[in-house]
Amino acid sequence: MNKKRKVPERKCVVTNETKPKKELIRIVRNKEGEVFVDPCGKKNGRGAYLTLDIDVIDKAEKSNILNRQLNAEVSSTIYEELKQLAAGSSHAK
């Protein structure tokens, strides 16, 4: 019997779509209150997932949804990093 492995899925906090974890990017707040991008999705802390798409990232920035999800101040440098990742991923496809 060849059982297919279950693909881990997560929900984007902006679009509320459930997608395979690989299509999303994780933003984490650790115990010290630092917020950072977690490309491998394995760091400890409170995480929120975003679709890796410039429009979604813009929406997240404008609505401050990450601040609410993570209970922390998300700096514009985080959004810049996310946008660069999104731009990089669209070229890779």
C-alpha positions in Angstrom: 0.0 0.0 0.0 1.4 3.4 -1.0 -0.1 5.9 1.4 0.2 9.5 0.2 1.8 11.8 2.8 -0.5 14.5 4.0 0.7 17.9 2.8 0.8 20.3 5.8 -1.5 23.2 5.2 -1.7 26.6 6.8 -4.1 29.6 6.5 -3.1 32.9 5.1 -4.1 35.6 7.7 -5.0 38.1 4.9 -6.9 36.0 2.4 -8.1 33.3 4.8 -7.2 30.7 2.1 -5.8 27.4 3.3 -2.7 26.5 1.2 0.2 24.1 1.3 2.7 25.4 3.8 5.3 25.7 1.1 3.3 28.4 -0.7 3.1 30.6 2.4 5.8 32.5 4.3 5.9 32.5 8.1 6.4 35.6 10.2 7.3 34.9 13.8 7.4 36.8 17.1 9.6 35.2 19.7 9.5 35.4 23.5 11.7 38.5 23.4 9.1 40.2 21.2 11.3 40.3 18.1 9.4 39.9 14.8 11.2 38.3 11.9 10.6 36.4 8.7 11.0 32.6 9.1 11.6 31.2 5.6 12.0 27.6 6.8 9.0 27.8 9.1 10.6 26.0 12.1 11.6 28.8 14.5 10.0 28.9 17.9 7.4 31.6 18.6 4.0 32.8 17.6 3.7 32.5 13.9 1.4 33.9 11.2 1.3 32.8 7.6 1.1 35.0 4.5 0.6 34.2 0.9 3.8 35.1 -0.9 2.3 37.7 -3.1 3.0 41.4 -3.3 -0.7 42.4 -3.2 -1.3 40.3 -0.1 1.8 41.7 1.6 0.6 45.3 0.8 -2.8 44.5 2.2 -1.2 43.0 5.4 0.9 46.2 5.8 -2.1 48.5 5.3 -4.4 46.6 7.6 -1.8 46.0 10.3 -3.2 42.4 10.5 0.2 41.0 11.4 0.5 43.4 14.4 -2.8 42.0 15.6 -2.0 38.4 14.9 1.4 38.5 16.6 0.6 41.1 19.3 3.7 43.0 18.3 4.8 45.9 16.2 5.8 44.7 12.7 8.3 47.1 11.2 8.4 48.2 7.6 11.7 46.4 7.1 9.8 43.1 7.6 7.4 44.0 4.8 10.3 45.0 2.6 11.9 41.6 3.2 8.6 39.9 2.4 8.2 41.9 -0.8 11.7 40.9 -1.9 10.9 37.3 -1.2 7.6 37.5 -3.1 9.4 39.2 -6.1 12.1 36.5 -6.0 9.5 33.6 -5.9 7.6 35.0 -8.9 10.7 34.9 -11.0 11.6 31.4 -9.8 8.3 29.9 -11.2 
